Amino acid sequence: MSHSEKTTYANADQWRAAAMARSLTIPAEISEQRQQAAACHNIQEGVTDSDTLLDQQLYIRGKMELDEYQEYLLFKHGQAG
């Protein structure tokens, strides 16, 4: 399913689970480059939160393109508590 179909999700966990079930859309080399860049960023910024690291995998593995990933994060963090 492409994101352009604009599926509505009840919550961020549902959206993340649906995205992780998608087939890979990027070559392994690109995913590895993204993983290395994220690892460097996480070390520099002290990112250790397991939920954040899991969210990063959505983009790293090509389960979401950057625009959808940004929408997902806004949806997730825009919700109250």
C-alpha positions as CSV (number, residue, x, y, z in Angstrom):
1,M,0.0,0.0,0.0
2,S,1.4,3.4,-0.9
3,H,1.1,6.2,1.6
4,S,-0.7,8.3,-1.1
5,E,-3.8,6.2,-0.4
6,K,-3.9,8.1,3.0
7,T,-5.0,5.3,5.4
8,T,-6.2,6.7,8.7
9,Y,-4.8,5.1,11.8
10,A,-6.3,5.1,15.3
11,N,-2.9,5.6,16.9
12,A,0.8,5.8,16.2
13,D,1.4,2.1,17.3
14,Q,-1.1,1.0,14.6
15,W,0.6,3.1,12.0
16,R,4.0,1.8,12.9
17,A,2.9,-1.8,12.9
18,A,1.2,-1.4,9.5
19,A,4.4,0.2,8.1
20,M,6.7,-2.4,9.4
21,A,4.6,-5.1,7.7
22,R,5.2,-3.5,4.3
23,S,7.7,-5.0,1.9
24,L,11.1,-3.3,1.6
25,T,11.2,-0.4,-0.9
26,I,14.8,0.5,-0.9
27,P,18.1,-1.4,-1.7
28,A,20.0,-2.9,1.2
29,E,22.9,-0.5,0.6
30,I,20.7,2.5,1.1
31,S,19.3,1.0,4.3
32,E,22.8,0.4,5.6
33,Q,23.8,4.0,4.8
34,R,20.8,5.2,6.7
35,Q,21.6,2.9,9.6
36,Q,25.2,4.2,9.8
37,A,24.0,7.9,9.7
38,A,21.4,7.2,12.4
39,A,24.0,5.5,14.6
40,C,26.3,8.5,14.4
41,H,23.5,10.9,15.1
42,N,22.3,8.8,18.1
43,I,25.8,8.7,19.6
44,Q,26.3,12.4,19.1
45,E,22.9,13.3,20.5
46,G,22.8,10.7,23.2
47,V,19.7,9.0,21.8
48,T,19.0,5.8,23.7
49,D,15.2,5.7,24.0
50,S,14.0,2.3,22.7
51,D,10.8,3.8,21.2
52,T,12.8,6.5,19.3
53,L,15.2,3.9,18.0
54,L,12.3,1.7,16.8
55,D,10.7,4.7,15.1
56,Q,13.9,5.4,13.3
57,Q,13.8,1.9,11.7
58,L,10.7,3.0,9.8
59,Y,12.8,5.3,7.7
60,I,16.1,3.4,7.8
61,R,14.5,0.2,6.5
62,G,12.5,2.0,3.8
63,K,9.1,1.2,5.4
64,M,8.2,5.0,5.2
65,E,9.5,7.7,2.9
66,L,10.7,10.8,4.6
67,D,7.5,12.8,4.1
68,E,5.4,10.0,5.7
69,Y,7.9,9.5,8.5
70,Q,7.6,13.2,9.4
71,E,3.8,13.0,9.3
72,Y,3.9,9.9,11.5
73,L,6.1,11.7,14.1
74,L,3.8,14.7,14.1
75,F,0.8,12.5,14.6
76,K,2.5,10.5,17.3
77,H,3.9,13.4,19.3
78,G,1.0,15.8,18.6
79,Q,-1.3,13.6,20.7
80,A,-1.8,14.4,24.3
81,G,-0.2,12.1,26.8
